[in-house]
């Protein structure tokens, strides 16, 4: 079965650079979530989209922005990167109208390292 | 404020030594409680959803139970391949927000 696909798998950036993370949800899933997870920490919610509209916002810095496109894939844009942005970034998807629709399916994540 | 607390933070078991992981939660309205397994450098993998107190679900060596205040993940006769971080999360029925706990790092020794 198709899963949530994230790219790139690893990303190394310098301070003050920009980064774009991509997420391709499970087909027919209409909701996408972005999470940030530091070492040994629980996933911290950043932002979510439902049917291409922002549905909720968490602890996402103003330097970050995200959007969901017509094909339901989502991109997280990160600017003016800081050392503290180094983390594993997960995308998750769900289907609002499907069976077990509360369940989140996670991608494998993008490991971002800011040097 | 909605909150999820997991204990212990870390747990070392010998192969075959059964134990339980705890997830205590406070939420204004529970839509669901979720257990996930996370291997290092990978995304959380869904295990169970529990909806109401008294509900139980099983999968292989794992059994999840739910009360009005907490959930337990029982691991029976664990094997080294059960080593992972186990995350608990709740979804608020009113806001649809997910709140994750910090997880329990389980290490099963052969």
Boltz contact constraints between the chains, C-beta under 6 A:
constraints:
  - contact:
      token1: [A, 42]
      token2: [B, 100]
      max_distance: 6.0
  - contact:
      token1: [A, 42]
      token2: [B, 101]
      max_distance: 6.0
  - contact:
      token1: [A, 42]
      token2: [B, 102]
      max_distance: 6.0
  - contact:
      token1: [A, 43]
      token2: [B, 100]
      max_distance: 6.0
  - contact:
      token1: [A, 90]
      token2: [B, 43]
      max_distance: 6.0
  - contact:
      token1: [A, 102]
      token2: [B, 31]
      max_distance: 6.0
  - contact:
      token1: [A, 102]
      token2: [B, 32]
      max_distance: 6.0
  - contact:
      token1: [A, 102]
      token2: [B, 91]
      max_distance: 6.0
  - contact:
      token1: [A, 103]
      token2: [B, 46]
      max_distance: 6.0
  - contact:
      token1: [A, 103]
      token2: [B, 49]
      max_distance: 6.0
  - contact:
      token1: [A, 106]
      token2: [B, 43]
      max_distance: 6.0
  - contact:
      token1: [A, 106]
      token2: [B, 44]
      max_distance: 6.0
  - contact:
      token1: [A, 107]
      token2: [B, 43]
      max_distance: 6.0
  - contact:
      token1: [A, 108]
      token2: [B, 42]
      max_distance: 6.0
  - contact:
      token1: [A, 108]
      token2: [B, 43]
      max_distance: 6.0
  - contact:
      token1: [A, 109]
      token2: [B, 43]
      max_distance: 6.0
